[in-house]
């Protein structure tokens, strides 16, 4: 196997991961720490929650303040306890993985570190705003029983940044073999550009193409030539599969090639079509056993 390339690529200095209190931190933080260590950078861990006071102010019209006060105080205690529980769980994972864990605003050590940032507001709104100044956004894989979360949707559609979706549970990040799921779309092109720092360091890069191309779309061979200009040696592979079977074909090819990372565009269809028809994006998100780098 050839040695890893040492060609410098655009550095990744800031990772953002918004944690969902409904998910066990132990299932999602290990993988994020592995990505942090891969890039030798810092991971901002965002915990956003809605203010109970603001939420109740909208629904308390006509209710006496004396009646609302105990309810508000109980809600504020619950939010604080939940934040403390999540923070403590993350701190335990960081101690086990021997990585620095500091609060936002504190002096962070050089090298890898997890920085805890807590703020009020919708998690999806926080991700949409803070994500615009992140180099990469990390997200946990949705469950089979649910739609992708609003914060994942915001990360993909509202930030202009690529998102690495980590399988659950996940403790490692090894993109030494990368598969690019190529359909010639704008979204796929953006994903490839965002993945260049990873592709430069990969030992093997495979371009997997499925379905029919429109005549004017760049082909898999066109992408191979583009990557060659970046001194990335890639190989193209065509798979015959209908649009409905594309997700399964991509995952099967990635498994057969020993991929540790899949690179693909997200949501080439409209939002409504993705909800009704499922779409390749959602199917890959739900089923991939390896991290998926996506861009919209």
C-alpha positions in Angstrom: 0.0 0.0 0.0 1.5 3.4 -1.0 2.6 5.8 1.7 0.2 8.7 2.6 0.7 11.8 0.7 2.3 14.8 2.4 1.0 17.4 -0.1 -0.5 20.3 2.0 -4.2 21.0 1.7 -6.4 23.7 3.1 -6.2 23.3 6.9 -9.2 22.4 9.1 -9.0 24.7 12.1 -12.5 24.6 13.5 -14.9 21.7 13.9 -18.5 22.2 15.2 -20.7 19.5 16.6 -24.2 20.2 18.1 -25.1 17.6 20.6 -28.7 16.4 21.0 -29.6 15.7 24.6 -31.8 12.8 23.4 -28.7 10.9 22.2 -26.3 9.3 24.6 -23.0 11.3 24.5 -21.1 8.0 24.7 -22.6 7.0 21.3 -21.7 10.2 19.4 -18.7 11.9 21.1 -16.1 9.2 20.5 -16.4 9.6 16.7 -16.2 13.4 16.9 -13.1 13.2 19.0 -11.5 10.8 16.4 -12.2 13.4 13.7 -10.7 16.1 16.0 -7.5 14.1 16.4 -7.3 13.3 12.7 -7.1 17.0 11.9 -5.2 17.8 15.1 -7.5 20.7 15.8 -10.2 21.8 18.3 -13.8 20.7 18.4 -16.5 23.1 19.5 -19.3 21.1 21.2 -22.5 23.1 21.1 -25.4 22.5 23.5 -28.3 24.8 22.7 -31.6 24.8 24.5 -34.8 26.9 24.4 -35.3 29.4 27.2 -38.2 28.2 29.4 -39.1 31.9 30.1 -39.4 32.8 26.5 -41.3 29.6 25.6 -43.8 30.1 28.4 -44.2 33.8 27.7 -45.8 32.9 24.4 -48.4 30.5 26.0 -49.1 32.1 29.3 -51.5 34.8 28.2 -54.2 35.3 30.8 -52.6 33.0 33.4 -51.7 34.7 36.7 -47.9 35.2 37.3 -48.2 33.5 40.7 -49.5 30.3 39.0 -46.8 30.4 36.3 -43.9 31.0 38.6 -43.6 27.5 40.0 -43.9 26.0 36.6 -41.3 28.3 35.2 -38.9 27.5 38.0 -39.3 23.8 37.6 -38.7 24.1 33.8 -35.5 26.2 34.4 -34.3 23.6 36.9 -34.9 20.8 34.3 -33.0 22.6 31.6 -30.1 23.3 33.9 -30.0 19.7 35.1 -30.1 18.4 31.6 -27.2 20.6 30.5 -25.2 19.6 33.6 -25.9 15.9 32.8 -24.8 16.2 29.2 -21.7 18.2 30.1 -20.7 15.7 32.8 -21.1 12.8 30.3 -19.0 14.6 27.7 -16.3 15.3 30.3 -16.2 11.6 31.2 -15.7 10.6 27.6 -12.9 13.2 27.2 -11.2 11.9 30.3 -11.4 8.4 29.0 -10.1 9.4 25.6 -7.4 11.6 27.3 -8.3 14.8 25.5 -8.6 18.3 27.0 -12.1 19.5 27.9 -12.6 23.2 28.6 -15.5 25.7 28.7 -16.0 28.3 26.0 -14.1 31.4 26.9 -11.4 29.6 28.9 -7.9 29.4 27.6 -7.8 26.3 25.4 -4.6 24.2 25.2 -2.7 24.0 21.9 -3.5 20.9 19.9 -6.6 18.8 20.2 -9.3 19.9 22.7 -13.0 19.8 23.1 -14.6 23.2 23.9 -18.0 23.2 25.6 -20.3 26.0 24.4 -23.8 26.5 25.8 -26.4 28.9 24.6 -30.1 29.6 24.6 -32.1 29.2 21.4 -33.2 26.6 18.9 -30.4 24.1 18.2 -31.1 24.3 14.4 -30.7 28.1 14.5 -27.5 28.0 16.5 -26.1 25.5 14.0 -27.1 27.6 11.0 -25.4 30.7 12.4 -22.3 29.2 14.1 -21.8 26.7 11.4 -21.0 29.4 8.8 -17.7 30.0 10.6 -16.7 26.4 11.0 -14.5 24.6 8.6 -16.4 21.3 9.0 -19.6 20.4 10.8 -20.0 17.0 12.5 -23.4 15.4 13.1 -24.6 12.1 14.5 -26.4 9.6 12.2 -30.2 9.8 12.4 -32.0 6.7 13.6 -34.0 4.5 11.3 -37.2 5.5 13.0 -36.8 9.2 12.5 -36.3 11.9 9.9 -32.9 13.7 9.9 -33.1 16.3 12.6 -33.7 20.0 12.1 -30.1 20.8 13.2 -28.7 18.4 10.6 -30.9 19.8 7.9 -29.8 23.3 8.9 -26.1 22.3 8.8 -26.5 21.0 5.3 -28.8 23.7 3.8 -28.1 26.9 5.8 -24.3 27.0 6.5 -22.6 26.6 3.1 -20.3 24.1 4.9 -19.8 20.4 4.4 -21.0 18.0 7.1 -19.5 14.7 8.2 -22.3 12.4 9.5 -20.9 9.9 12.0 -22.4 6.5 12.4 -23.7 5.5 15.9 -21.8 4.3 17.8 -18.5 5.5 16.4 -15.1 5.5 17.9 -12.7 5.7 15.0 -12.2 7.8 11.9 -10.1 6.3 9.1 -10.7 7.9 5.7 -7.6 6.2 4.2 -9.9 4.6 1.6 -12.5 7.1 0.2 -15.4 6.5 -2.1 -16.9 9.4 -4.0 -20.6 8.9 -4.9 -20.7 11.0 -8.1 -23.7 12.1 -10.0 -22.3 15.2 -11.6 -24.5 17.5 -9.6 -23.6 20.9 -8.0 -24.0 19.3 -4.6 -21.6 16.5 -5.4 -19.0 19.0 -6.7 -19.2 21.0 -3.5 -18.7 17.8 -1.5 -15.6 16.9 -3.5 -14.1 20.3 -3.0 -14.8 20.2 0.8 -13.2 16.7 0.9 -9.9 17.6 -0.8 -8.0 17.8 2.5 -9.1 14.2 3.3 -8.6 13.0 -0.3 -5.0 14.3 -0.3 -4.2 12.0 2.6 -6.1 9.0 1.4 -4.3 5.9 0.2 -7.0 5.1 -2.3 -9.8 7.2 -3.9 -12.6 5.6 -5.9 -15.3 7.4 -7.9 -18.5 5.4 -8.0 -21.1 6.5 -10.5 -24.7 5.2 -10.7 -27.7 6.0 -12.8 -27.9 8.0 -16.0 -26.1 11.2 -16.6 -27.6 14.2 -18.3 -25.6 14.9 -21.4 -24.0 18.1 -20.0 -23.1 16.7 -16.6 -19.4 16.1 -15.8 -18.7 12.4 -15.9 -16.8 10.2 -13.5 -13.8 10.3 -15.8 -14.0 14.1 -15.8 -13.8 14.0 -12.0 -10.9 11.6 -12.1 -9.1 14.1 -14.4 -9.9 17.0 -12.0 -8.6 15.1 -9.0 -5.4 14.3 -11.0 -4.8 18.0 -11.3 -4.8 18.1 -7.5 -2.3 15.2 -7.5 -4.9 12.8 -6.2 -4.9 9.4 -8.0 -8.5 8.2 -8.3 -10.2 5.3 -10.1 -13.6 5.4 -11.7 -16.2 2.7 -11.3 -19.6 2.6 -13.0 -22.4 0.7 -11.3 -25.7 0.1 -13.1 -28.5 0.9 -10.7 -31.8 2.7 -10.9 -32.3 5.9 -8.9 -34.3 3.9 -6.3 -31.5 1.4 -5.9 -28.6 3.9 -5.9 -28.2 4.2 -2.2 -27.8 0.4 -1.8 -25.4 0.3 -4.7 -23.3 3.0 -3.2 -23.1 1.3 0.2 -22.4 -2.1 -1.3 -19.6 -0.6 -3.4 -18.1 1.2 -0.4 -18.2 -2.0 1.6 -16.5 -4.0 -1.1 -13.7 -1.4 -1.5 -13.1 -1.2 2.2 -14.0 2.5 2.4 -13.7 4.4 5.6 -15.4 7.5 4.1 -18.1 8.2 1.6 -18.2 11.6 -0.1 -21.5 12.7 -1.8 -23.8 15.6 -2.5 -26.9 16.1 -0.3 -30.4 16.7 -1.3 -30.2 17.1 -5.1 -34.0 16.8 -5.1 -36.4 19.3 -3.5 -37.0 19.1 0.2 -40.6 17.7 -0.5 -39.4 15.0 -2.8 -36.8 13.9 -0.2 -39.6 13.6 2.4 -42.0 11.7 0.1 -39.6 9.6 -1.9 -36.9 9.1 0.7 -34.1 10.0 -1.8 -30.5 8.8 -1.9 -29.4 11.3 0.7 -31.7 10.0 3.4 -31.1 6.3 2.6 -27.4 6.7 2.8 -27.6 8.8 5.9 -29.6 6.2 7.7 -27.7 3.1 6.6 -24.1 3.9 6.2 -21.8 2.1 8.6 -18.9 4.6 7.9 -18.8 8.4 8.1 -20.4 10.3 5.2 -19.1 13.7 4.1 -22.0 15.6 2.5 -22.5 19.1 1.0 -25.5 20.9 -0.4 
